[in-house]
Each structure stands twice: as C-alpha cells, then as structure tokens.
Amino acid sequence: MNNPSPRSSLPRSVAVRKLAAQSQSLRGVIDGAGLPRLSEAVLAISDPVTVELRFDPGTAGFPEVIGRVSAQVSMTCQRCLGALTVALDAPIAVGVVHDIAAEQRLPQRLDPWIVVEEDGDLYDLVEEELLLALPIVALHEDESCHATPIVIGDAGSARNPFRALADLKLQR
C-alpha cells in the first residue's frame, strides 16, 4: 500500500487489523465537517485536521495504532467572550481490542480502541482524541484579551448590591 500525500483525504473506515499486520502508515487530512461532535464543541474548525498514523502488529498481542492528530479551532474566550484560535496537537496511542474485557490486558501506555468488526472508524478515533485535547477553559493570553473589567461600585455606593443587603439587615 502506498502512503498517500499529506494533503490527501483519509478514508472514514479502514481494515485496522489488516493494516496493522502489514505495518502500514496513513497520512492525510479530514475535513472538519466530518467531525460533528468537535464542531459542536467549538465555534469553528479553521483548517483541515491533519492525521499521521502508523499501524503495527504490536508486542502484547493487540494491534497498535500510534500517531498524531492536529487541528486549529476557534473557541470562545471565557474571559472576554471573544473568539480565540487554539492549536490542538494530540498524540494517538491505542491498542485495538474486540471488546471491553480485552481492554484489561492492554499495556498501560495504550488506550483501548474497540473495533468489533473488521473495519474501524478513523474519524471517530481522531475526533475523540481532539475532544480530549481541548482546553478545559479557553482563555486569551492576558495581554491579548480584550476583557472589560466589571466594576460594581465602591463599598459606600448606594448602587452596590452588597451595601443594599447590609442596609436591609440593619432595618430588622
């Protein structure tokens, strides 16, 4: 099997165990439209997702898929609520298993990829890794964030809601 050029589109479904038995590699891109869960989690997927995978027979009796996935996404900054570009770069290290029971026998360095049939869904694998690579809280760097500080007022101001609560407490 020839290695496709880095800009070729990856197939959604591949014969995982067959590729691993032949020690094949895949390289290419996935259009962001093919990753609906990632699309829902971010504002936009800026560039096509780049994927490099090496399929290997493995040493523990399980086929292994090792590689890297990268993408640029736009998210909402939780400080200023503006758009923020985030570069995602996630390693992939999975062992291919038939069921969840076999996952217990995988080496700790591998995450399980349950592939029941002959073909595995590459888009699902890539999407899962990118979702795990998303930041918990997306924030601009301090100097590039355009957040406007919220000022409630000084402690003596009648507009201060805490001062109003204190006044109510004193009226009892």
DAZIGI-V449434 format. One line per field, one symbol per residue. phi: phi as a letter, one per 30 degrees, with the letter a starting at -180 (. if undefined). Layout:
phi->???
This chain:
phi->.ddddecdddddcbdedddddchdbbblbbdeddbdddeddbdacdcedcbbbccbdiccibebbblabbacbcbcddccicdbdbdcbbdbbbcdbdadddedcddddcddbdbdddccddddddddddddddddbdbddedcdcdcdccdkddcdddddddddddddddd
